[in-house]
Amino acid sequence: MQSMTTYAKRGACTCAAMMAAVLTFGSTSASSAEIGNDAQVVVDLVSAGQFDAAEKRIDTDLQQPDLSAATRRVLEFQRERMARVRYDFSLDADQLEAKVREKIPDLSAADFARWNARGLFESMLIDGQRRYFKRAPANLFHISAEARARARDLEAVADSGLPKAVQGMYLDFDRKTINAALDHGRSSVLPQRVRVTQRVTVDADAVPAGKVLRAWIPYPRAIQGRQEDIRFVSSEPSKHRIAPESALQRTTYLERKARAGTPTVFSTTYEVTLHAQYHAIDANQVVAEKITPELAPYVAERAPHIVFTEPLRVFSRQIVGGETNPYRIARKIFAAVDEIPWAGAREYSTIANLSDYALHAGHGDCGEQTLLLIALMRLNGIPARWQSGWTFTDGDYENIHDWAEIHLAPYGWIPVDVTYGRLDSDDPALKWFYLGGLDNFRIAFNDDFSQELVPPKRFFRSDTVDSQRGEVEWDEGNLYYDKWNYDFRWKILSPKQD
C-alpha cells in the first residue's frame, strides 16, 4: 500500500528511535521533566543498547541520598527493562539462521544475508553485539511471502495471525451473525453460555518454601449486549477477591504459600453469556461527533502509547486525504492498519510507544495494531478506546487478543477488530464485518490499557499495558514470565440460535 511507504519500513527495529521520554510502570507514567536529567541519561543509554554503561550509571545514581521516589522507580525499572529485553532478544545470528533453516532446509547464506539486510529479522544492538528477537524466525513467515513460499511443513498463516482453518470458521459464523442481526432487527444476537477456567502455575521453587505468592487472574467485565450474567463458580485456593465492576482491568486476586519442590497453582472458574454483534452502518447517516465531556478523553492523546507525532500526522493525511465523513474516514484507517502484517510481538513493557512502533516497524501484533488504529481515529476526531481479553473457538484454538471500539453518531460505540481485518469475501457487509461487528468467541477482561489492578501490585507488572495472562509477585519482587505459565480452558454450555 503506497501510503505505508513513508514511515512503515519493513526493517530491523533498532529500538532507540522507539524509546520516548515517557516510561510506563504498571498503570503510572513519568515524563522526562519529572524524572530529572540523570535518570533521562539512563533511559537514553538503555534505549541505545548501552546496557553496561546504563548499569554503572544506575548503581551510581541509586546512591544519591536526595533521590526522589519517582526517579528511583524509573532507575529500577530501567534495570528490569534491560533484563526483559535480553530475555526477548536471546538469539545470535547463527542461532537465528539455524532456526530458519529448520523450515527452509535449502536456505543459502546469501538468502539469509539478503533477508537480514532487508530487516526482516527484528534485532537490537546491545553493548556492540547484534541480538535477534526470539520470535523472529517464526515472524519471518508472517511478513515475507517469499519465505512462506519456500517453507516446509508450515501451516498456512494469515495476516491476522489466525490459522487459515480458523479464519474460515470465523467467516461462516460472521455470516450467520449478519443474517441474525438483520432478521431480528437488533445488534446483539446468537448468545452462548460458556464456562471458563483460567490457571496460573508458578514453577516449583521459584520462591522459597513458605513464602506467600500473590496472583491476579483476569476476570470478565459486564458489557451490556456483549457479555452478561457473569457468575463466579470456584477458585483455587478458595479464598479470593474479585475486582469491582469499576476496575477497567478486572481480575480475581488470590494468595497461596509456596511449597518446596511443588508448583504453585492458582485458578478461577466462571460462567458468562456471550453475544455476537453486528451494526449495519449507513455512511450517509453518520454525522460529525459532538465531543461531550464523556467522549473527550477518547479523542485525546494519552502518552506514552497514543501520541500525535508528526509521522502519525503525515501517515494520517496520506490515508484520509480530503474525506470528511467519519465512517468513511474510519474505513480508510481500518484498511490502512489492516495492511500491516501481523507478527508476534516483544513484550509491551519494553516498548515506549506501541502505536509508533507499529507505524515504523511495518508489522505488529493485535495490541500494536489496535493502538495505532486508536491513535489514528482520535487524531481524526473519532472517539476510540481499547478492549482486550481472550478469543477461542468451538474447536481447539484459543489466544490472547486485543481490539477496539469507536463512537460513531448516531450509532454509539461499535466494536472494531483491525487485526482480524477485512474478510476474504465479495459481500461488502461480510468483508467489513469487523468494522462494527464482533463474534461471540471472545471474552473481554479490559476496557482500557495500563490501568491499576485491584488490589494494586507492589512491584512492576510483567505486562505494563495489557492484562490477559495474569500477574504474580511475592514479598521480594515481581515474578516474570520465565517463572510461571498460564492456561485458558473453556466449554460451551448452551449455544442458542435466535
KEDRENLO-65407 format. One line per field, with one value per residue (C-alpha): chain; x negated, z, y negated. Coordinates in steps of 0.25 Angstrom, whole numbers. Example, Ala and Ser with C-alpha at 12.3 -4.5 7.8 and 13.67 -1.06 7.14 Angstrom:
2
c <- [A	A]
X <- [-49	-55]
Z <- [31	29]
Y <- [18	4]
This chain:
498
c <- [A	A	A	A	A	A	A	A	A	A	A	A	A	A	A	A	A	A	A	A	A	A	A	A	A	A	A	A	A	A	A	A	A	A	A	A	A	A	A	A	A	A	A	A	A	A	A	A	A	A	A	A	A	A	A	A	A	A	A	A	A	A	A	A	A	A	A	A	A	A	A	A	A	A	A	A	A	A	A	A	A	A	A	A	A	A	A	A	A	A	A	A	A	A	A	A	A	A	A	A	A	A	A	A	A	A	A	A	A	A	A	A	A	A	A	A	A	A	A	A	A	A	A	A	A	A	A	A	A	A	A	A	A	A	A	A	A	A	A	A	A	A	A	A	A	A	A	A	A	A	A	A	A	A	A	A	A	A	A	A	A	A	A	A	A	A	A	A	A	A	A	A	A	A	A	A	A	A	A	A	A	A	A	A	A	A	A	A	A	A	A	A	A	A	A	A	A	A	A	A	A	A	A	A	A	A	A	A	A	A	A	A	A	A	A	A	A	A	A	A	A	A	A	A	A	A	A	A	A	A	A	A	A	A	A	A	A	A	A	A	A	A	A	A	A	A	A	A	A	A	A	A	A	A	A	A	A	A	A	A	A	A	A	A	A	A	A	A	A	A	A	A	A	A	A	A	A	A	A	A	A	A	A	A	A	A	A	A	A	A	A	A	A	A	A	A	A	A	A	A	A	A	A	A	A	A	A	A	A	A	A	A	A	A	A	A	A	A	A	A	A	A	A	A	A	A	A	A	A	A	A	A	A	A	A	A	A	A	A	A	A	A	A	A	A	A	A	A	A	A	A	A	A	A	A	A	A	A	A	A	A	A	A	A	A	A	A	A	A	A	A	A	A	A	A	A	A	A	A	A	A	A	A	A	A	A	A	A	A	A	A	A	A	A	A	A	A	A	A	A	A	A	A	A	A	A	A	A	A	A	A	A	A	A	A	A	A	A	A	A	A	A	A	A	A	A	A	A	A	A	A	A	A	A	A	A	A	A	A	A	A	A	A	A	A	A	A	A	A	A	A	A	A	A	A	A	A	A	A	A	A	A	A	A	A	A	A	A	A	A	A	A	A	A	A	A	A	A	A	A	A	A	A	A	A	A	A	A	A	A	A	A	A	A	A	A	A	A]
X <- [0	-6	-2	-11	-24	-27	-28	-26	-39	-40	-53	-60	-55	-68	-59	-66	-56	-45	-48	-42	-44	-31	-33	-21	-21	-9	2	-6	-16	-26	-31	-46	-42	-38	-50	-61	-73	-81	-70	-68	-82	-80	-67	-75	-86	-77	-69	-83	-86	-98	-94	-107	-108	-94	-96	-108	-100	-88	-98	-103	-90	-83	-93	-89	-83	-73	-68	-53	-43	-39	-54	-57	-45	-50	-64	-59	-50	-62	-69	-57	-55	-69	-66	-53	-60	-71	-60	-53	-66	-72	-77	-90	-92	-96	-84	-75	-79	-79	-64	-60	-67	-58	-47	-55	-66	-71	-73	-87	-96	-92	-77	-79	-88	-78	-67	-75	-79	-65	-62	-52	-59	-56	-68	-75	-90	-93	-107	-112	-106	-95	-84	-71	-57	-54	-41	-48	-49	-34	-31	-38	-27	-17	-24	-31	-23	-36	-39	-25	-26	-39	-35	-34	-23	-18	-3	3	4	12	8	17	9	20	18	26	35	39	41	51	59	60	64	76	80	79	89	99	97	100	113	118	116	123	134	137	134	124	109	107	110	106	104	96	93	78	71	56	45	32	20	6	-4	-17	-29	-34	-44	-42	-42	-46	-36	-27	-27	-13	-11	-1	6	16	24	32	48	59	65	80	83	98	102	88	85	95	99	85	85	73	72	59	45	32	29	44	41	42	45	52	49	61	68	61	48	45	35	43	36	38	28	22	11	4	-9	-19	-23	-37	-38	-24	-18	-8	5	16	29	42	55	66	78	83	93	86	93	89	91	94	97	102	96	101	89	100	106	93	90	79	78	81	70	76	68	71	65	53	43	45	41	29	14	10	-5	-12	-5	5	-3	0	-14	-18	-20	-6	0	-7	-2	12	12	7	19	30	28	40	50	59	70	66	70	62	50	51	52	39	32	37	32	18	15	20	9	-1	-5	-2	-15	-18	-22	-33	-28	-20	-27	-40	-34	-32	-21	-13	-5	-18	-25	-14	-15	-30	-33	-24	-18	-11	-2	12	9	-1	9	20	13	9	23	28	17	21	36	34	25	37	47	53	54	47	44	37	43	35	37	37	42	46	54	63	51	37	32	30	21	20	25	27	37	44	57	60	72	80	92	103	99	91	80	77	66	54	44	34	25	36	38	45	50	48	62	68	80	77	85	76	63	64	71	60	63	75	77	71	72	77	64	57	57	53	45	41	48	35	20	9	19	17	20	29	22	10	-2	-14	-24	-26	-16	-20	-11	-10	1	10	16	19	9	8	-2	-10	-18	-24	-30	-43	-38	-30	-31	-33	-28	-40	-36	-21	-12	3	15	29	39	53	66	78	90	102	101	114	120	129]
Z <- [0	-4	8	17	9	16	30	31	28	28	35	48	59	66	77	81	72	78	93	96	109	115	122	127	141	143	142	144	136	138	128	126	133	145	146	144	135	142	140	126	123	128	119	107	110	111	98	91	95	104	115	122	123	128	139	144	144	151	162	164	163	173	184	183	197	192	180	178	179	164	159	168	161	147	150	156	144	134	141	140	125	121	127	119	106	108	110	97	89	92	79	71	56	56	65	56	43	49	53	39	33	40	32	19	18	5	11	6	13	2	5	20	18	8	17	29	21	18	33	33	46	57	65	75	76	91	96	82	79	70	77	70	75	79	71	58	52	53	49	36	30	34	28	16	4	-1	12	13	-2	2	15	18	27	30	34	25	33	31	33	45	52	51	44	31	36	48	39	31	43	47	33	34	48	44	32	42	51	40	36	50	53	40	42	56	55	67	68	79	75	76	91	96	111	113	125	126	135	135	142	146	150	157	155	167	176	168	182	196	202	212	205	200	185	180	167	159	148	138	140	131	131	129	116	112	100	99	111	122	134	139	150	159	160	168	170	175	186	190	197	186	183	170	166	165	152	153	150	136	136	144	152	162	173	180	191	194	201	192	196	193	180	176	166	172	165	164	157	155	148	144	134	125	114	101	89	75	70	56	53	39	37	27	24	19	33	40	45	51	66	77	87	100	113	114	100	101	107	95	85	93	93	104	106	104	94	88	83	71	66	53	46	50	45	32	31	34	23	13	18	20	9	8	13	24	26	40	35	22	30	39	27	21	35	37	23	25	38	33	22	33	34	48	55	69	78	88	102	103	115	107	96	99	89	83	73	68	68	59	49	48	49	38	45	59	67	71	82	74	62	71	78	64	60	73	71	56	60	71	62	53	63	64	79	81	93	96	99	101	106	101	88	85	76	77	74	80	76	87	89	96	87	87	79	80	80	73	74	62	63	63	65	78	82	72	72	63	61	51	54	48	38	25	22	9	3	-9	0	6	19	22	17	26	37	48	46	54	57	66	68	82	83	91	106	110	123	120	115	116	116	127	138	153	157	170	179	174	171	179	169	154	145	135	125	127	117	116	126	119	124	139	149	160	171	185	196	189	175	162	156	141	130	131	145	142	131	128	123	118	117	112	110	102	111	103	89	85	72	71]
Y <- [0	-13	-21	-12	-14	-27	-23	-8	-1	14	12	17	9	2	-2	-15	-23	-15	-19	-33	-41	-35	-22	-13	-6	2	-8	-20	-28	-39	-49	-53	-66	-58	-49	-59	-59	-48	-37	-42	-39	-25	-24	-28	-19	-7	-11	-12	2	-2	7	8	-7	-8	2	-6	-19	-13	-8	-21	-29	-20	-24	-39	-42	-52	-43	-45	-33	-36	-36	-23	-16	-20	-15	-2	0	-2	9	18	13	18	32	33	28	38	49	45	43	56	61	58	59	73	78	70	75	90	88	82	94	103	98	95	106	101	87	81	72	61	63	61	49	43	44	39	27	24	24	36	41	31	28	19	15	18	14	15	29	31	39	44	45	60	59	54	68	70	56	57	65	55	43	49	56	61	68	74	80	87	93	107	113	99	98	87	74	61	47	47	58	67	81	82	92	84	71	80	83	69	65	75	70	56	58	64	52	42	50	52	37	33	43	39	24	23	22	33	47	62	63	75	79	82	88	83	88	79	84	79	89	84	92	101	94	80	74	81	90	83	70	64	63	53	55	47	55	47	47	43	29	28	21	19	27	33	41	43	52	54	64	68	83	86	83	90	86	84	70	60	45	41	27	18	14	1	7	5	17	27	39	49	48	60	63	76	81	88	102	108	116	113	104	93	93	82	83	77	83	74	75	64	62	56	49	47	33	26	12	9	-5	-14	-24	-35	-34	-37	-51	-58	-55	-65	-63	-63	-63	-48	-46	-56	-46	-37	-47	-52	-48	-39	-37	-28	-20	-30	-42	-50	-50	-57	-43	-39	-52	-50	-36	-40	-51	-40	-31	-40	-51	-60	-51	-57	-46	-40	-26	-27	-32	-20	-11	-17	-16	-1	3	-4	2	16	15	16	31	38	43	48	36	34	31	18	13	11	2	-12	-15	-4	-11	-18	-4	2	-10	-9	6	9	21	23	32	29	19	11	10	7	-5	-10	-10	-17	-27	-30	-30	-40	-49	-50	-53	-39	-35	-21	-12	1	15	28	42	56	62	76	85	97	105	105	91	80	68	55	43	28	20	6	-1	-14	-24	-28	-37	-33	-18	-20	-11	0	11	11	23	18	30	39	28	29	43	51	48	41	37	23	26	38	32	21	29	25	11	11	25	36	51	57	65	55	50	36	34	20	7	-1	1	-2	-2	1	15	18	19	11	18	14	17	15	22	33	26	11	9	22	31	45	55	51	45	51	46	49	40	38	35	38	51	50	60	69	73	77	81	78	87	84	95	93	101	96	100	95	89	83	79	67]
